[in-house]
Every structure is written in C-alpha cells, then in structure tokens.
Amino acid sequence: MKIPFATFIPMERELEPDLKEAFHRVFTRSHYIEGIEDQKFEKAFAAYCNMEFCVGTGNGLDALTLSLKALDIQKGDEVIVPSNTYIATALAVTYAGAVPVFVEPDIRTFNIDPSKIEEKITSATKAIMPVHLYGQPCDMEPVMEIAKKYRLYVIEDCAQAHGALYKEKKVGSFGDVAAFSFYPGKNLGALGDAGAVVTSHKKLADKIRALGNYGSDYKYHHIYQGCNSRLDEIQAAFLQVKLLHLDRMNTERKRIADRYLKEIHHSEIVLPYVFPETEPVWHIFGIRCKRRNELEEYLAKKGIKTNKHYPIPIHRQKCYEDLGIPEGRLPIAEEISETELSMPMYYGMTENEIQYVIDTVNYFK
Ligand SMILES: *Cc1c(COP(=O)(O)O)cnc(C)c1O
C-alpha cells in the first residue's frame, strides 16, 4: 500500500464545485484586491476566533512581522520565542530588527515550557511569542501570567493551530494579537499564499492593515513606511468556502490522531502527550524515536511517507550563525530535531490506510 504524507485530493474533490463558484464570483466581478470577499472572510474568521477584528495579509510570516512592527518592536528589543518551531517565528523577530531569545520546549508536548520563560526575561524583553506547534495549544495560563507580571506583549503564532482549544477557548484569543497562515498545507489553507492576524484592539488592527497596505490609512496618504502584504480577493473567496468545513476537517484529523494514540504500541516510540483541557487540531502528528532515521527508511520501504518537523533547529541554521548559539546549548530542541518523525495525516485518510500505518509502525524491529 502507498500512503502519502499528505494529500489534498479527497478534500479538493469534495469542495471543487464550491471553489469553482467562488472563483467565478470574483472573476465575474473583475475586482481582485481589497474588496467584498476580503471583508466577508475577515468578518467570518474574526467570529470563528471569537475576536473582534481580522486583517488579511499576504502570508503567515507577514502576519507575524506586521504584528511585531505594529507593537513598535524594533532594534534593541528582545522577543521570547520557542527553540522548537518553524523558522518563520524567528524570522519575524529579526525582520522587525529585534533579537529572538529561545526558550526550550516541554519535550512531551513539543511546545514552549512556561517554567523556563522567566529566567530569559531581561530589561530589553518586549514580548513573548508562543507557538501552538503541530496544532497543540501551548500552556497559555502561565504564559499570560508571566506576560502580565513583566508587562510583555503576547503575539500568538497560530499558523498550525486554526481552531485548537485551550480550556475551551480558541487559540489566538489569549494574547494581544495572533497570526495565522493559510499556506495550502495548513489546517485552513488557501490555494496559494495567504495569512491573517486577529485581535480585539481596534488601533492595532488599523495599524496592521495600514502597514500591509504601503503604510496608507487613506488612499495616497502614507503614515508609515509600510509594505505590500494584503489578502487578495480570490484567496479570500476560497478561504470562505474552506472555513465552513474547518471544524469538520479538524474532527477528521482528531479521529486519525486518536487511533494513532490508542493503537501505536512500541517500546522505542514515544507518542505526543496531550494536556488535559486542550483540544489539539493535529496539524502534525509527531512521534519520537531514538532510531528515527531507521524508522523513516523502514516506513518508506513499506510505502509510507513521513516527514520531519524540523530536522535542523533554528539556532543551528546557517542564517542564524550570528546569534552565536553553540551546539548543545538548547539540548531539547536538538533532541526533537534528531528524534521527531511526523506520521501521515490528511483529510480523507481511509480506515485501511490508518490501520496499515499503525500495523507497520508496530512491527518496526
Ligand atoms: C507556516 C508557518 C508560519 C508562516 O506561514 P507562511 O504563510 O508560510 O508565511 C509561521 N509560523 C509557523 C509555526 C508556521 O508553521
């Protein structure tokens, strides 16, 4: 049996008529940037997140960067980020001119360990950026307490966690502002690049919108040296269609994850730990195994494609050599990069496919 790591086919077959209708609607109107589709999607997505405002952006990285810039985070400032995350989290901080300060994760959940944040706070610290990685909500209660105590902004990176719940509250509704990516492979994906921020602060929403629109608050009036990062009408129309199915599709991922959690039994494999009172959306189902590369090869031979998130931790990437963080300084992030393996996970995965993955993993010798 051949199992891809991920595929869009079952989802796209199902949504094809609605997506085509969305395309025709925009094409017939011949209006492609800043219009009614954008407004409709922003309204719907803000409501979905239980937030007042949503501002569409060109992608998730820009959503993060514009959030930091709107909060006046700049050169000389430090921002706390997890050591185990996708590189975009750190890039947003350095694009804003600030320094990313890495905090190690709780190895059980792969997410930032709140008990290790305070020791990294200095007089230059301006914000914390928790990342709800792999679709698992961070432990937000202690994060928010620390932020309050030290008066730090909280920017949630929700790029992998659309719809995840922490204590029955949606991720993205805890901090000052939250950034989402709608990269096609994300739980809520466009048919191209797209992103958004959500916030309940009107001034912040207005500033982010202006920053992403050439710094303009009114046509040909430029109050900031902004950039061009807007959500275009076609993607906003597609996203409206896909948002209607997000919860149902997340439930499907949960069904797959629950089977993996219950039925993968192997003495050398550690399954992800789910904090009680959270509902992850399983963007990625990451297991850990000391013989990860052997497991990967074995599964590949059996026709099962897997992936690694992420094989090189950020502080060991060439582009961040200047941070001068030596190997061994962030051992948990390094251990995850050496042991994590992501299992196949996609909407439309059949019972037979799930069973085959479980059985094959369990037979690993
Ligand atoms: C995908 C992702 C981003 C960036 O989103 P893009 O739309 O690809 O720019 C940021 N943070 C995390 C954790 C991501 O997974």
The ligand as an ORCA input file, in Angstrom:
! r2SCAN-3c Opt
* xyz 0 1
  C       3.655     28.087      8.278
  C       4.137     28.772      9.487
  C       4.401     30.146      9.506
  C       4.469     31.002      8.278
  O       3.391     30.993      7.445
  P       3.559     31.302      5.872
  O       2.173     31.514      5.431
  O       4.210     30.106      5.255
  O       4.393     32.521      5.728
  C       4.712     30.741     10.714
  N       4.800     30.014     11.829
  C       4.593     28.689     11.857
  C       4.698     27.950     13.148
  C       4.268     28.013     10.671
  O       4.082     26.693     10.701
*
